[in-house]
Amino acid sequence: MTLFETDKIRQLVEMMVKNDLVEMSLRDGDVEVNLRRPNPSSMPTVQMSPAPLMSPVQQAVATPAPSGALPAEATPPESDEGLIEISSPMVGTFYTKPSPDAPTFVSVGSSIGPDTVVCIVEAMKVFNEIKAETTGTIEKILLANESAIEFGQPLFLVRPT
């Protein structure tokens, strides 16, 4: 098990936010991770590099999505009461479709089941399919395609069936 697995980085980010840390550096063998938050209200920057060379190997920057990031097809329902949130399990980039010219995984009004893939979240060059894990109808898509997202951020609202 390596220090730089997605779950470990997620835990480190949570710890930074919870303890209001601005910067954290860790080393595992010849790989170093530097987590930095430019200001306490933004998400940390993750930079990985070999320790001896000190040059970036991978860099991922996550910024909160603008509040007006609703896609055009998301219309507000009369009430959000009784809706289930599908939230992001990680920090990354939210994609509504598998490729730029492919159709979206789901849209408002789509019926979903627990194994329905609703989106992809890219984290550190890895594309992770996010499944609904519930049964119902998509009522609201809360973000635009290619939005930067945070761990635990709501992505969809579902009316259970």
N, C-alpha and C positions, 0 to 999 in steps of 0.2 A: 504494500500500500504506500503510495507516494503522497507527499504533502500537498501536491498540486492537483488533486482530483476536484471535480466540480463541487461536490458536497463540502469538502474541506474549505475551498475558497468561499463558498456561500456562508459557512459558519464564521469565517474570519470577517467577512463583510458585515454580518449581523453583529458580531462582537464590536466592530468599529463603530457602527451606528449606535448600538446600545450604550457604549461607554464614551461616546462623543470623541473618538480618536480621530486625529487628522491624518496621521501617517503611521505605517507599520511596515517593517522590512523583515523578511524571513529567508533563510537559506537552507536548502536540502541538497547536500552534496555539492555539485558544481552548478546548480540552478538556484537563482535568487528571485524572489517575488517582492516587489515594492507596491504597497497599496497606499494611495494618497487621495485625500478628499480636498479639493481646492477650497471649499467652504463647508461647514457642517450640514448645510441643507442639500448638498448634492451627493451623488453616489461616488464611491472611490474609483480611482483609475487603477487598473491592474497592469503591471508591466513585468514581464518575465525575461530574464537574460542570464546567460552563463556568467557565473561570478567572476572568473578570471578576465574575461574579455570586456565585460561591462557594456556590451552592445545589445540592443533589444532583439529578442527572438520573436516574441509575440507581444502585441499591445492591444488591449481592449479598453475602450472608454465608454462608460455608461453615463448618460445624462437623463434626467427625468423628462418624460414626454410633455410637450406643451399642453395646457389645459384644453385647448381647442382642437385636439387631435382626433376628434370623432370622424370616422369615415362617413361619406355621403349616405350610404344605405342604412346607417344606424339611426332609427327614429325613436325618440323617447316614448316608452309606453306610458299609459295613464299612471301606473304605480309600480314602483320597484319592490313593493311588499310581496314577500313570498318567493322572490327570485333567488336562485342559487348562483353564487359567483364561481367562475372558473378562473383561478389565479395562477400567476407565473411561478413555477417551482425554482426559478433561477434568474439571475441578472443576465441580460442579453439583448438581442434584437428580435422583435416580434414580426413574423411573416404570416400573412393570411393565405398564401398559396405556395406550392412546392417549387415553382419556378416563375420567372417574370411573365411568361406567356401562357401559363396554365390557369385554369379556373380556381377560384377560392375554395378552401376546404369546406367552409360553411358560410352561410349568410343569414341575415335576419329572417326568421321563419323556418329555418332548416330543422328537421327532426334529428335528434342525436341519441346515441346509446353510449354506454360506458366505454366501448372500444372505438368510438368515432374519433378520428384525428381532427382536431379543430384548428390547429395552427402548428407552426414550427418556431422554436426559439433557438437562435444561434448564440452560442456561448463559447468563446475562445476557439473559433473556427470549427466547432462541432454543431451540427444541426440536430436538434432534439425534437421529435414529434411529441406534441402534447395531446393527450387523450381527454375526452370529456369527463370520464369517470362518474357520469350521472346520465339519467334518461330525461328527455324533455325537448323543448323547443327553444332555439336561440332567440332571445328577445332583444338583445342589445350587444353590439360589438363596440367595446369601449376605446379602442385605439385604431389608428391608421396603420396600414401596412408599412413595415420597416421602421416602426417606432422603437426607441430605446426603452427598455423596461427594467423594473427593479424586482427583486425577490418579493413574492407575495402580492404583487400589484394585480388588481382585478383586470381580466382580459375580456371576459364575456359575462353576460347575465342570462340565465336559463330559467324558463318557466317549467318546473317539473311536471311530469305526467303520471 
